[in-house]
Amino acid sequence: MLIVALLGGCASGPSFSTYSGSIPPLDSQKARIYFYRSTLLGGAIQPAVRVNGTEVGDAKPHGAFYYDVAPGEYKVETSTEVTRRLTLKLEKGDIRYVRLNVSMGFMVAHIYPELVDADVGSKEILDCKYSGMNK
Amino acid sequence: MCAFGFIVSGCMFDVVSVTQKPTAFSAASGTPETFVLRESHSISIGTGFPTRLKAGTKWAMIGSIPEGSVFRSKDQVLTVEASNIHEADLVVDKGAVVGFFLVVEKTFCPAKQREPIEQ
């Protein structure tokens, strides 16, 4: 029972390594953020991922998705019992990776977005499944 | 019960913030000054989440603030972390890291202590 609570609700789409071949190339006037959650821990907690207030996907265990944006300044937020925020600036043509980490909270797990190096993110995301943009 | 309510109320998890001071950024012009870090460094801002600078990364000056010269690297992402995480640039003064320039907030976050760097 506890294991189900801890690990339940994994992403169920195609493997990201397979799906990545069908992702359209980035528009030259835009930037792209890849989001992924590489751990199963706290699987029952799947908050929405918001970019400047817009819900763009969910933080599903072993799930991954991407979101294209105009160059500019952004706040990435996830909320459980608290809101965790990442602020970053994107230039034209940027491709950034945001890992959705899990930490223990008081009542439930917290999910916090962390900007990671591209060489790390581009490898770790391959172990995830494409969970779809929102929304 | 009362104590429980007291404990869980009032953003109890949002207790660690990055220290930020207003500053004025001026963009650099011309060929940027650059350096390559010889060794890795761990810079504390007093939040319990140090920022790591990787050995071998190349840094280019993109501007300045009153606290020092502002450098950015394409070789690693740079963030400062407390309860929230902020993308940042490196601030160097007289051969030492003195803090970070928060890219979105446009504020200065001081290092707990100066960290001399070998370039």
gemmi code that builds the backbone of each chain (N, CA, C; Angstrom):
import gemmi

chains = {
    "A": [
        ("MET", (0.839, -1.206, 0.000), (0.000, 0.000, 0.000), (0.875, 1.258, 0.000)),
        ("LEU", (1.859, 1.234, 0.906), (2.762, 2.370, 0.993), (3.541, 2.522, -0.312)),
        ("ILE", (3.935, 1.382, -0.866), (4.700, 1.429, -2.108), (3.868, 2.052, -3.227)),
        ("VAL", (2.602, 1.691, -3.259), (1.716, 2.273, -4.269), (1.644, 3.783, -4.081)),
        ("ALA", (1.520, 4.193, -2.816), (1.431, 5.626, -2.540), (2.713, 6.346, -2.943)),
        ("LEU", (3.822, 5.675, -2.736), (5.095, 6.315, -3.038), (5.406, 6.312, -4.528)),
        ("LEU", (5.027, 5.224, -5.186), (5.466, 5.057, -6.560), (4.361, 5.187, -7.598)),
        ("GLY", (3.121, 5.312, -7.155), (1.999, 5.225, -8.082), (1.934, 6.360, -9.079)),
        ("GLY", (1.154, 6.132, -10.147), (0.820, 7.202, -11.079), (1.918, 7.618, -12.015)),
        ("CYS", (2.679, 6.661, -12.526), (3.770, 7.001, -13.442), (3.223, 7.471, -14.790)),
        ("ALA", (4.050, 8.188, -15.533), (3.697, 8.590, -16.889), (3.537, 7.344, -17.747)),
        ("SER", (2.619, 7.407, -18.716), (2.311, 6.197, -19.483), (2.479, 6.372, -20.990)),
        ("GLY", (3.075, 7.438, -21.439), (3.230, 7.668, -22.877), (4.384, 6.897, -23.465)),
        ("PRO", (4.718, 7.202, -24.717), (5.863, 6.554, -25.360), (7.173, 6.983, -24.697)),
        ("SER", (8.193, 6.162, -24.825), (9.471, 6.552, -24.234), (9.938, 7.849, -24.888)),
        ("PHE", (10.565, 8.693, -24.095), (10.959, 9.987, -24.638), (11.997, 9.819, -25.744)),
        ("SER", (12.857, 8.823, -25.592), (13.875, 8.616, -26.623), (13.224, 8.281, -27.962)),
        ("THR", (12.104, 7.552, -27.933), (11.375, 7.243, -29.168), (10.623, 8.471, -29.663)),
        ("TYR", (9.948, 9.128, -28.735), (9.101, 10.266, -29.111), (9.918, 11.449, -29.619)),
        ("SER", (11.142, 11.592, -29.118), (11.925, 12.793, -29.437), (12.136, 12.974, -30.936)),
        ("GLY", (12.088, 11.863, -31.682), (12.256, 11.964, -33.134), (11.113, 12.687, -33.810)),
        ("SER", (9.966, 12.770, -33.150), (8.816, 13.429, -33.764), (8.579, 14.843, -33.226)),
        ("ILE", (9.489, 15.315, -32.389), (9.355, 16.683, -31.869), (9.804, 17.663, -32.956)),
        ("PRO", (8.974, 18.637, -33.276), (9.348, 19.573, -34.345), (10.570, 20.399, -33.957)),
        ("PRO", (11.361, 20.805, -34.958), (12.512, 21.656, -34.635), (12.038, 22.981, -34.038)),
        ("LEU", (12.893, 23.572, -33.255), (12.548, 24.824, -32.583), (12.445, 25.959, -33.598)),
        ("ASP", (11.379, 26.704, -33.504), (11.226, 27.931, -34.300), (12.397, 28.857, -33.966)),
        ("SER", (13.008, 29.432, -34.993), (14.218, 30.235, -34.766), (13.962, 31.473, -33.908)),
        ("GLN", (12.710, 31.866, -33.780), (12.391, 33.058, -32.982), (12.004, 32.706, -31.547)),
        ("LYS", (12.051, 31.417, -31.216), (11.593, 30.992, -29.897), (12.678, 30.292, -29.087)),
        ("ALA", (12.335, 29.941, -27.874), (13.200, 29.136, -27.003), (12.375, 27.943, -26.523)),
        ("ARG", (13.069, 26.905, -26.093), (12.356, 25.685, -25.673), (12.805, 25.282, -24.269)),
        ("ILE", (11.832, 24.893, -23.459), (12.141, 24.320, -22.138), (11.653, 22.881, -22.127)),
        ("TYR", (12.564, 21.980, -21.818), (12.180, 20.594, -21.580), (11.991, 20.414, -20.076)),
        ("PHE", (10.885, 19.799, -19.702), (10.605, 19.484, -18.292), (10.624, 17.966, -18.130)),
        ("TYR", (11.204, 17.507, -17.052), (11.146, 16.064, -16.799), (11.252, 15.795, -15.302)),
        ("ARG", (10.671, 14.678, -14.921), (10.735, 14.239, -13.518), (11.312, 12.834, -13.546)),
        ("SER", (12.521, 12.687, -13.058), (13.249, 11.429, -13.274), (13.043, 10.410, -12.159)),
        ("THR", (12.361, 10.792, -11.106), (12.201, 9.857, -9.987), (10.740, 9.437, -9.808)),
        ("LEU", (10.584, 8.225, -9.234), (9.243, 7.720, -8.935), (8.790, 8.126, -7.533)),
        ("LEU", (9.708, 8.597, -6.738), (9.400, 8.954, -5.352), (8.258, 9.969, -5.287)),
        ("GLY", (7.354, 9.774, -4.354), (6.234, 10.710, -4.197), (5.299, 10.708, -5.388)),
        ("GLY", (5.139, 9.531, -5.997), (4.429, 9.441, -7.268), (2.990, 9.896, -7.250)),
        ("ALA", (2.361, 9.847, -6.086), (0.956, 10.261, -6.015), (0.813, 11.778, -6.127)),
        ("ILE", (1.910, 12.488, -5.921), (1.884, 13.954, -5.980), (2.301, 14.386, -7.379)),
        ("GLN", (1.367, 14.959, -8.121), (1.624, 15.328, -9.517), (1.096, 16.726, -9.806)),
        ("PRO", (1.738, 17.731, -9.254), (1.210, 19.087, -9.442), (1.380, 19.571, -10.884)),
        ("ALA", (0.578, 20.558, -11.228), (0.735, 21.215, -12.525), (2.046, 21.996, -12.534)),
        ("VAL", (2.630, 22.106, -13.720), (3.798, 22.956, -13.915), (3.305, 24.229, -14.594)),
        ("ARG", (3.562, 25.355, -13.970), (3.108, 26.629, -14.523), (4.300, 27.448, -15.009)),
        ("VAL", (4.143, 28.027, -16.179), (5.156, 28.943, -16.721), (4.502, 30.317, -16.821)),
        ("ASN", (5.004, 31.239, -16.049), (4.389, 32.584, -15.949), (2.878, 32.497, -15.745)),
        ("GLY", (2.489, 31.539, -14.918), (1.086, 31.424, -14.534), (0.247, 30.519, -15.415)),
        ("THR", (0.786, 30.089, -16.549), (0.041, 29.206, -17.449), (0.408, 27.754, -17.184)),
        ("GLU", (-0.596, 26.902, -17.008), (-0.323, 25.475, -16.797), (0.102, 24.854, -18.125)),
        ("VAL", (1.291, 24.263, -18.119), (1.823, 23.731, -19.381), (1.964, 22.209, -19.347)),
        ("GLY", (1.781, 21.598, -18.205), (1.901, 20.149, -18.101), (1.831, 19.748, -16.643)),
        ("ASP", (1.982, 18.460, -16.395), (1.956, 17.955, -15.024), (3.277, 17.269, -14.698)),
        ("ALA", (3.651, 17.350, -13.427), (4.902, 16.725, -12.967), (4.650, 15.254, -12.669)),
        ("LYS", (4.538, 14.448, -13.728), (4.277, 13.018, -13.543), (5.593, 12.267, -13.361)),
        ("PRO", (5.598, 11.284, -12.472), (6.822, 10.508, -12.277), (7.280, 9.880, -13.590)),
        ("HIS", (8.531, 10.044, -13.904), (9.132, 9.563, -15.147), (8.460, 10.149, -16.382)),
        ("GLY", (7.852, 11.315, -16.206), (7.220, 11.986, -17.333), (8.093, 13.121, -17.850)),
        ("ALA", (7.899, 13.457, -19.121), (8.655, 14.552, -19.729), (7.804, 15.227, -20.789)),
        ("PHE", (8.007, 16.503, -20.958), (7.330, 17.246, -22.018), (8.144, 18.500, -22.294)),
        ("TYR", (7.743, 19.242, -23.321), (8.471, 20.473, -23.628), (7.467, 21.600, -23.850)),
        ("TYR", (7.984, 22.820, -23.794), (7.130, 23.997, -23.981), (7.964, 25.071, -24.664)),
        ("ASP", (7.462, 25.583, -25.779), (8.176, 26.628, -26.517), (7.641, 28.001, -26.120)),
        ("VAL", (8.563, 28.931, -25.971), (8.188, 30.269, -25.512), (8.935, 31.333, -26.308)),
        ("ALA", (8.397, 32.536, -26.266), (9.123, 33.680, -26.827), (10.277, 34.019, -25.886)),
        ("PRO", (11.347, 34.604, -26.414), (12.436, 35.018, -25.523), (11.907, 35.942, -24.423)),
        ("GLY", (12.462, 35.810, -23.233), (12.002, 36.664, -22.140), (12.322, 36.065, -20.788)),
        ("GLU", (11.737, 36.664, -19.777), (11.975, 36.232, -18.395), (10.793, 35.396, -17.921)),
        ("TYR", (11.111, 34.310, -17.243), (10.055, 33.350, -16.900), (10.150, 32.891, -15.448)),
        ("LYS", (8.970, 32.571, -14.914), (8.866, 31.923, -13.608), (8.246, 30.556, -13.838)),
        ("VAL", (8.933, 29.521, -13.407), (8.386, 28.170, -13.459), (7.983, 27.808, -12.035)),
        ("GLU", (6.741, 27.385, -11.855), (6.259, 27.113, -10.504), (5.530, 25.780, -10.427)),
        ("THR", (5.679, 25.138, -9.280), (4.896, 23.950, -8.946), (4.388, 24.145, -7.526)),
        ("SER", (3.182, 23.695, -7.284), (2.601, 23.889, -5.947), (2.070, 22.585, -5.389)),
        ("THR", (2.445, 22.290, -4.154), (1.801, 21.232, -3.385), (1.297, 21.933, -2.120)),
        ("GLU", (1.926, 21.642, -0.988), (1.534, 22.424, 0.194), (2.252, 23.771, 0.209)),
        ("VAL", (3.269, 23.892, -0.615), (3.945, 25.172, -0.820), (4.200, 25.335, -2.311)),
        ("THR", (4.525, 26.538, -2.724), (4.886, 26.789, -4.118), (6.401, 26.911, -4.220)),
        ("ARG", (6.974, 26.161, -5.160), (8.409, 26.262, -5.443), (8.581, 26.935, -6.799)),
        ("ARG", (9.582, 27.809, -6.884), (9.721, 28.632, -8.075), (11.155, 28.621, -8.596)),
        ("LEU", (11.268, 28.616, -9.923), (12.549, 28.811, -10.610), (12.384, 30.034, -11.498)),
        ("THR", (13.336, 30.969, -11.424), (13.304, 32.099, -12.355), (14.459, 31.944, -13.327)),
        ("LEU", (14.184, 32.195, -14.594), (15.227, 32.076, -15.619), (14.908, 32.987, -16.787)),
        ("LYS", (15.946, 33.268, -17.557), (15.793, 34.117, -18.734), (16.129, 33.296, -19.964)),
        ("LEU", (15.316, 33.431, -20.997), (15.520, 32.657, -22.218), (15.774, 33.590, -23.396)),
        ("GLU", (16.806, 33.236, -24.166), (17.120, 33.981, -25.387), (16.617, 33.173, -26.577)),
        ("LYS", (16.544, 33.842, -27.712), (16.156, 33.161, -28.942), (17.056, 31.948, -29.184)),
        ("GLY", (16.459, 30.805, -29.474), (17.246, 29.614, -29.794), (17.708, 28.811, -28.597)),
        ("ASP", (17.467, 29.328, -27.393), (17.873, 28.584, -26.186), (17.088, 27.284, -26.060)),
        ("ILE", (17.763, 26.247, -25.618), (17.102, 24.993, -25.239), (17.561, 24.678, -23.827)),
        ("ARG", (16.633, 24.711, -22.880), (16.975, 24.523, -21.470), (16.251, 23.304, -20.916)),
        ("TYR", (16.842, 22.750, -19.877), (16.269, 21.566, -19.240), (15.929, 21.879, -17.778)),
        ("VAL", (14.709, 21.586, -17.404), (14.258, 21.799, -16.026), (13.843, 20.450, -15.442)),
        ("ARG", (14.587, 20.043, -14.438), (14.268, 18.783, -13.752), (13.306, 19.076, -12.602)),
        ("LEU", (12.273, 18.259, -12.497), (11.273, 18.428, -11.440), (11.642, 17.489, -10.301)),
        ("ASN", (12.327, 18.043, -9.323), (12.849, 17.246, -8.212), (11.800, 17.052, -7.120)),
        ("VAL", (12.052, 16.054, -6.296), (11.142, 15.760, -5.187), (11.885, 15.936, -3.870)),
        ("SER", (11.255, 16.619, -2.931), (11.808, 16.687, -1.570), (10.669, 16.406, -0.598)),
        ("MET", (11.047, 16.027, 0.583), (10.028, 15.681, 1.567), (9.446, 16.955, 2.181)),
        ("GLY", (8.141, 16.958, 2.327), (7.475, 18.084, 2.958), (6.936, 17.680, 4.318)),
        ("PHE", (6.100, 18.518, 4.878), (5.528, 18.241, 6.193), (4.419, 17.204, 6.082)),
        ("MET", (3.490, 17.447, 5.140), (2.369, 16.526, 4.946), (2.535, 15.716, 3.658)),
        ("VAL", (3.016, 16.354, 2.614), (3.182, 15.685, 1.318), (4.525, 16.098, 0.727)),
        ("ALA", (4.919, 15.370, -0.318), (6.179, 15.689, -0.990), (6.092, 17.062, -1.665)),
        ("HIS", (7.233, 17.701, -1.782), (7.318, 18.943, -2.539), (7.976, 18.638, -3.874)),
        ("ILE", (7.523, 19.294, -4.906), (8.149, 19.190, -6.216), (8.777, 20.548, -6.506)),
        ("TYR", (10.075, 20.553, -6.795), (10.687, 21.849, -7.090), (11.460, 21.801, -8.408)),
        ("PRO", (11.256, 22.840, -9.238), (11.916, 22.883, -10.539), (13.350, 23.377, -10.426)),
        ("GLU", (14.260, 22.639, -11.060), (15.679, 22.996, -11.018), (16.237, 23.069, -12.439)),
        ("LEU", (16.911, 24.138, -12.744), (17.572, 24.280, -14.041), (18.840, 23.436, -14.026)),
        ("VAL", (18.990, 22.554, -15.006), (20.180, 21.687, -15.031), (20.937, 21.889, -16.333)),
        ("ASP", (22.202, 21.503, -16.310), (23.020, 21.613, -17.520), (22.423, 20.762, -18.631)),
        ("ALA", (22.586, 21.240, -19.865), (21.994, 20.545, -21.016), (22.557, 19.133, -21.172)),
        ("ASP", (23.837, 18.962, -20.872), (24.406, 17.616, -21.049), (23.802, 16.636, -20.030)),
        ("VAL", (23.421, 17.129, -18.875), (22.763, 16.282, -17.862), (21.302, 16.044, -18.247)),
        ("GLY", (20.594, 17.122, -18.540), (19.173, 17.013, -18.837), (18.885, 16.183, -20.072)),
        ("SER", (19.707, 16.362, -21.108), (19.443, 15.647, -22.369), (19.658, 14.147, -22.216)),
        ("LYS", (20.444, 13.741, -21.230), (20.625, 12.299, -20.969), (19.520, 11.774, -20.060)),
        ("GLU", (19.273, 12.494, -18.968), (18.295, 12.002, -17.991), (16.887, 11.913, -18.581)),
        ("ILE", (16.567, 12.819, -19.480), (15.205, 12.848, -20.025), (14.917, 11.608, -20.879)),
        ("LEU", (15.964, 10.976, -21.374), (15.776, 9.788, -22.229), (15.199, 8.603, -21.450)),
        ("ASP", (15.347, 8.620, -20.131), (14.782, 7.545, -19.307), (13.318, 7.802, -18.946)),
        ("CYS", (12.775, 8.924, -19.423), (11.392, 9.272, -19.107), (10.468, 8.911, -20.271)),
        ("LYS", (9.163, 9.088, -20.008), (8.158, 8.879, -21.052), (7.523, 10.220, -21.395)),
        ("TYR", (7.181, 10.383, -22.652), (6.532, 11.631, -23.053), (5.142, 11.672, -22.433)),
        ("SER", (4.922, 12.664, -21.563), (3.650, 12.714, -20.843), (2.717, 13.775, -21.401)),
        ("GLY", (3.166, 14.527, -22.375), (2.276, 15.459, -23.056), (2.224, 16.827, -22.412)),
        ("MET", (2.128, 17.837, -23.296), (1.908, 19.192, -22.795), (0.456, 19.285, -22.402)),
        ("ASN", (0.120, 20.299, -21.652), (-1.252, 20.493, -21.217), (-1.902, 21.133, -22.388)),
        ("LYS", (-2.880, 20.718, -22.372), (-3.444, 21.873, -21.839), (-2.969, 22.946, -22.713)),
    ],
    "B": [
        ("MET", (-3.378, 20.570, 19.345), (-4.110, 20.948, 18.132), (-3.755, 22.386, 17.741)),
        ("CYS", (-3.790, 23.207, 18.777), (-3.482, 24.605, 18.571), (-2.031, 24.762, 18.108)),
        ("ALA", (-1.166, 23.980, 18.759), (0.252, 24.039, 18.401), (0.465, 23.541, 16.978)),
        ("PHE", (-0.282, 22.504, 16.605), (-0.160, 21.967, 15.248), (-0.535, 23.039, 14.217)),
        ("GLY", (-1.663, 23.696, 14.497), (-2.100, 24.755, 13.585), (-1.075, 25.862, 13.491)),
        ("PHE", (-0.450, 26.152, 14.606), (0.561, 27.201, 14.610), (1.765, 26.802, 13.761)),
        ("ILE", (2.117, 25.521, 13.882), (3.304, 25.055, 13.162), (3.090, 25.054, 11.655)),
        ("VAL", (1.923, 24.567, 11.215), (1.730, 24.425, 9.774), (1.316, 25.729, 9.095)),
        ("SER", (0.948, 26.708, 9.859), (0.509, 27.956, 9.231), (1.707, 28.838, 8.923)),
        ("GLY", (1.446, 29.833, 8.087), (2.436, 30.872, 7.887), (3.637, 30.457, 7.077)),
        ("CYS", (3.428, 29.684, 6.019), (4.500, 29.365, 5.088), (5.707, 28.785, 5.795)),
        ("MET", (5.519, 27.777, 6.592), (6.640, 27.272, 7.377), (7.783, 26.736, 6.505)),
        ("PHE", (7.492, 26.359, 5.249), (8.559, 25.826, 4.408), (9.288, 26.919, 3.644)),
        ("ASP", (8.674, 28.059, 3.561), (9.267, 29.132, 2.768), (10.109, 30.012, 3.658)),
        ("VAL", (11.011, 29.362, 4.393), (11.728, 30.099, 5.422), (13.114, 30.543, 4.983)),
        ("VAL", (13.628, 29.965, 3.905), (14.970, 30.329, 3.475), (14.881, 31.123, 2.183)),
        ("SER", (15.336, 32.344, 2.230), (15.288, 33.184, 1.039), (16.698, 33.576, 0.645)),
        ("VAL", (16.860, 33.834, -0.631), (18.127, 34.355, -1.122), (18.186, 35.839, -0.771)),
        ("THR", (19.291, 36.260, -0.172), (19.467, 37.687, 0.123), (19.654, 38.450, -1.184)),
        ("GLN", (18.856, 39.469, -1.376), (18.953, 40.244, -2.611), (19.054, 41.728, -2.294)),
        ("LYS", (19.983, 42.393, -3.000), (20.123, 43.833, -2.827), (19.923, 44.504, -4.174)),
        ("PRO", (19.218, 45.604, -4.214), (19.063, 46.318, -5.486), (20.430, 46.724, -6.029)),
        ("THR", (20.594, 46.687, -7.341), (21.856, 47.095, -7.941), (21.572, 47.664, -9.324)),
        ("ALA", (22.612, 48.191, -9.961), (22.448, 48.799, -11.285), (23.393, 48.111, -12.263)),
        ("PHE", (22.841, 47.488, -13.289), (23.639, 46.745, -14.256), (23.928, 47.605, -15.485)),
        ("SER", (25.201, 47.586, -15.909), (25.580, 48.241, -17.165), (26.158, 47.185, -18.076)),
        ("ALA", (25.604, 47.063, -19.290), (26.090, 46.054, -20.243), (27.464, 46.429, -20.767)),
        ("ALA", (28.288, 45.407, -21.003), (29.628, 45.633, -21.550), (29.526, 45.856, -23.054)),
        ("SER", (30.506, 46.531, -23.592), (30.565, 46.703, -25.045), (31.954, 46.282, -25.516)),
        ("GLY", (32.049, 45.955, -26.792), (33.349, 45.551, -27.337), (33.661, 44.100, -27.036)),
        ("THR", (34.920, 43.730, -27.242), (35.338, 42.348, -27.016), (35.299, 42.040, -25.525)),
        ("PRO", (34.582, 40.995, -25.143), (34.456, 40.745, -23.697), (35.727, 40.161, -23.090)),
        ("GLU", (35.972, 40.560, -21.862), (37.045, 39.948, -21.073), (36.599, 38.523, -20.728)),
        ("THR", (37.516, 37.583, -20.813), (37.151, 36.190, -20.495), (38.183, 35.563, -19.549)),
        ("PHE", (37.779, 34.503, -18.895), (38.719, 33.692, -18.130), (38.206, 32.263, -18.067)),
        ("VAL", (39.134, 31.344, -17.796), (38.774, 29.934, -17.621), (39.118, 29.546, -16.188)),
        ("LEU", (38.167, 28.946, -15.507), (38.410, 28.529, -14.123), (39.339, 27.318, -14.099)),
        ("ARG", (40.398, 27.404, -13.352), (41.331, 26.267, -13.254), (40.782, 25.173, -12.348)),
        ("GLU", (40.116, 25.599, -11.294), (39.624, 24.626, -10.311), (38.127, 24.843, -10.058)),
        ("SER", (37.506, 23.824, -9.525), (36.105, 23.992, -9.153), (36.018, 24.768, -7.832)),
        ("HIS", (34.888, 25.411, -7.640), (34.667, 26.181, -6.418), (33.238, 25.964, -5.938)),
        ("SER", (33.064, 26.087, -4.657), (31.738, 26.015, -4.065), (31.499, 27.326, -3.325)),
        ("ILE", (30.512, 28.060, -3.781), (30.273, 29.395, -3.230), (29.022, 29.359, -2.357)),
        ("SER", (29.194, 29.732, -1.109), (28.050, 29.749, -0.188), (27.402, 31.129, -0.166)),
        ("ILE", (26.080, 31.121, -0.163), (25.358, 32.382, 0.044), (24.604, 32.332, 1.376)),
        ("GLY", (24.931, 31.316, 2.172), (24.363, 31.239, 3.510), (22.999, 30.584, 3.598)),
        ("THR", (22.562, 29.938, 2.511), (21.238, 29.301, 2.538), (21.321, 27.800, 2.796)),
        ("GLY", (22.544, 27.254, 2.789), (22.696, 25.806, 2.907), (22.723, 25.108, 1.559)),
        ("PHE", (22.578, 25.878, 0.485), (22.640, 25.316, -0.867), (23.746, 26.040, -1.639)),
        ("PRO", (24.983, 25.575, -1.534), (26.073, 26.275, -2.219), (25.959, 26.165, -3.743)),
        ("THR", (26.513, 27.132, -4.422), (26.551, 27.131, -5.884), (27.921, 26.642, -6.333)),
        ("ARG", (27.927, 25.676, -7.232), (29.192, 25.087, -7.671), (29.634, 25.667, -9.006)),
        ("LEU", (30.901, 26.020, -9.070), (31.515, 26.467, -10.323), (32.430, 25.351, -10.786)),
        ("LYS", (32.272, 24.927, -12.032), (33.030, 23.770, -12.505), (34.397, 24.179, -13.043)),
        ("ALA", (35.371, 23.344, -12.772), (36.709, 23.561, -13.327), (36.624, 23.476, -14.846)),
        ("GLY", (37.401, 24.318, -15.514), (37.465, 24.261, -16.971), (36.399, 25.070, -17.684)),
        ("THR", (35.488, 25.673, -16.937), (34.446, 26.475, -17.589), (34.987, 27.848, -17.984)),
        ("LYS", (34.531, 28.305, -19.150), (34.979, 29.611, -19.656), (33.904, 30.649, -19.340)),
        ("TRP", (34.329, 31.805, -18.873), (33.404, 32.857, -18.448), (33.708, 34.136, -19.221)),
        ("ALA", (32.673, 34.785, -19.707), (32.836, 36.030, -20.467), (32.117, 37.158, -19.744)),
        ("MET", (32.780, 38.297, -19.710), (32.187, 39.450, -19.022), (31.052, 40.016, -19.872)),
        ("ILE", (29.894, 40.175, -19.268), (28.748, 40.723, -20.011), (28.362, 42.112, -19.525)),
        ("GLY", (28.976, 42.556, -18.431), (28.650, 43.879, -17.916), (29.225, 44.079, -16.534)),
        ("SER", (28.705, 45.084, -15.868), (29.208, 45.344, -14.515), (28.091, 45.910, -13.643)),
        ("ILE", (28.283, 45.742, -12.359), (27.424, 46.367, -11.350), (28.373, 46.997, -10.338)),
        ("PRO", (27.910, 47.849, -9.467), (28.827, 48.483, -8.506), (29.627, 47.473, -7.681)),
        ("GLU", (29.074, 46.280, -7.496), (29.755, 45.270, -6.664), (30.871, 44.541, -7.408)),
        ("GLY", (30.917, 44.642, -8.743), (31.973, 43.957, -9.494), (31.590, 43.734, -10.944)),
        ("SER", (32.436, 42.952, -11.640), (32.187, 42.624, -13.045), (31.290, 41.393, -13.117)),
        ("VAL", (30.406, 41.383, -14.109), (29.418, 40.307, -14.227), (29.828, 39.383, -15.371)),
        ("PHE", (29.959, 38.095, -15.052), (30.409, 37.094, -16.021), (29.339, 36.022, -16.206)),
        ("ARG", (29.290, 35.500, -17.460), (28.344, 34.415, -17.790), (29.113, 33.330, -18.529)),
        ("SER", (28.693, 32.100, -18.335), (29.343, 30.963, -19.008), (28.334, 30.194, -19.845)),
        ("LYS", (28.796, 29.711, -20.999), (27.960, 28.806, -21.795), (28.252, 27.353, -21.426)),
        ("ASP", (29.195, 27.152, -20.519), (29.634, 25.795, -20.185), (28.887, 25.183, -18.998)),
        ("GLN", (28.168, 25.984, -18.264), (27.374, 25.445, -17.163), (26.234, 26.406, -16.854)),
        ("VAL", (25.140, 25.840, -16.301), (24.096, 26.739, -15.812), (24.527, 27.216, -14.431)),
        ("LEU", (24.101, 28.404, -14.088), (24.456, 28.963, -12.786), (23.178, 29.414, -12.101)),
        ("THR", (22.957, 28.891, -10.914), (21.773, 29.282, -10.147), (22.159, 29.488, -8.694)),
        ("VAL", (21.347, 30.249, -7.999), (21.450, 30.321, -6.541), (20.154, 29.765, -5.990)),
        ("GLU", (20.288, 29.076, -4.852), (19.146, 28.314, -4.366), (18.882, 28.564, -2.898)),
        ("ALA", (17.619, 28.729, -2.593), (17.112, 28.688, -1.211), (15.814, 27.906, -1.312)),
        ("SER", (14.712, 28.446, -0.848), (13.436, 27.772, -1.067), (13.070, 27.822, -2.551)),
        ("ASN", (13.485, 28.871, -3.208), (13.316, 28.993, -4.656), (14.686, 29.028, -5.314)),
        ("ILE", (14.698, 28.853, -6.633), (15.955, 28.823, -7.386), (15.931, 29.945, -8.412)),
        ("HIS", (17.061, 30.642, -8.528), (17.138, 31.797, -9.412), (18.334, 31.634, -10.352)),
        ("GLU", (18.116, 31.824, -11.647), (19.244, 31.831, -12.567), (20.104, 33.055, -12.266)),
        ("ALA", (21.417, 32.888, -12.367), (22.311, 33.955, -11.921), (23.542, 34.059, -12.817)),
        ("ASP", (24.210, 35.201, -12.737), (25.527, 35.403, -13.322), (26.526, 35.573, -12.180)),
        ("LEU", (27.791, 35.404, -12.525), (28.850, 35.458, -11.523), (29.362, 36.897, -11.378)),
        ("VAL", (29.576, 37.327, -10.154), (30.121, 38.671, -9.930), (31.518, 38.535, -9.323)),
        ("VAL", (32.492, 39.116, -10.026), (33.897, 38.997, -9.639), (34.467, 40.388, -9.388)),
        ("ASP", (35.209, 40.500, -8.306), (35.860, 41.777, -7.991), (37.267, 41.496, -7.484)),
        ("LYS", (38.247, 42.092, -8.107), (39.649, 41.961, -7.701), (40.056, 40.497, -7.519)),
        ("GLY", (39.713, 39.669, -8.503), (40.162, 38.277, -8.489), (39.408, 37.353, -7.553)),
        ("ALA", (38.276, 37.784, -7.062), (37.503, 36.926, -6.156), (36.019, 37.001, -6.502)),
        ("VAL", (35.344, 35.865, -6.349), (33.889, 35.866, -6.495), (33.305, 36.550, -5.256)),
        ("VAL", (32.473, 37.551, -5.505), (31.883, 38.277, -4.367), (30.373, 38.056, -4.275)),
        ("GLY", (29.824, 37.397, -5.299), (28.386, 37.145, -5.250), (27.823, 36.835, -6.620)),
        ("PHE", (26.531, 37.064, -6.757), (25.811, 36.697, -7.978), (24.855, 37.816, -8.375)),
        ("PHE", (24.696, 37.947, -9.685), (23.695, 38.865, -10.216), (22.513, 38.030, -10.680)),
        ("LEU", (21.354, 38.247, -10.067), (20.169, 37.461, -10.415), (19.564, 37.998, -11.714)),
        ("VAL", (19.512, 37.118, -12.690), (19.232, 37.522, -14.066), (17.835, 38.118, -14.229)),
        ("VAL", (16.847, 37.501, -13.617), (15.467, 37.978, -13.766), (15.168, 39.105, -12.778)),
        ("GLU", (15.597, 38.926, -11.561), (15.287, 39.901, -10.516), (16.139, 41.165, -10.638)),
        ("LYS", (17.300, 41.024, -11.320), (18.241, 42.143, -11.510), (18.699, 42.712, -10.166)),
        ("THR", (19.040, 41.778, -9.279), (19.513, 42.143, -7.950), (20.845, 41.451, -7.679)),
        ("PHE", (21.535, 41.907, -6.646), (22.817, 41.323, -6.254), (22.615, 40.440, -5.034)),
        ("CYS", (23.160, 39.233, -5.114), (23.124, 38.304, -3.991), (24.565, 38.097, -3.532)),
        ("PRO", (24.927, 38.578, -2.356), (26.325, 38.481, -1.925), (26.718, 37.066, -1.509)),
        ("ALA", (27.976, 36.704, -1.797), (28.532, 35.447, -1.274), (28.756, 35.634, 0.228)),
        ("LYS", (28.741, 34.513, 0.952), (28.960, 34.591, 2.394), (30.346, 35.158, 2.678)),
        ("GLN", (31.301, 34.759, 1.838), (32.643, 35.343, 1.932), (33.274, 35.372, 0.550)),
        ("ARG", (34.253, 36.250, 0.347), (34.939, 36.336, -0.943), (35.627, 35.011, -1.231)),
        ("GLU", (35.556, 34.575, -2.465), (36.193, 33.320, -2.857), (37.214, 33.622, -3.967)),
        ("PRO", (38.498, 33.684, -3.605), (39.511, 33.951, -4.640), (39.486, 32.855, -5.701)),
        ("ILE", (39.632, 33.248, -6.946), (39.635, 32.266, -8.030), (40.912, 32.407, -8.836)),
        ("GLU", (41.434, 31.263, -9.257), (42.607, 31.262, -10.145), (42.101, 31.168, -11.556)),
        ("GLN", (42.519, 32.121, -12.384), (42.019, 32.167, -13.757), (43.104, 31.734, -14.731)),
    ],
}
model = gemmi.Model(1)
for chain_id, residues in chains.items():
    chain = gemmi.Chain(chain_id)
    for i, (resn, *xyz) in enumerate(residues, 1):
        res = gemmi.Residue()
        res.name, res.seqid = resn, gemmi.SeqId(i, " ")
        for name, pos in zip(("N", "CA", "C"), xyz):
            atom = gemmi.Atom()
            atom.name, atom.element = name, gemmi.Element(name[0])
            atom.pos, atom.b_iso = gemmi.Position(*pos), 0.0
            res.add_atom(atom)
        chain.add_residue(res)
    model.add_chain(chain)
structure = gemmi.Structure()
structure.add_model(model)
structure.setup_entities()
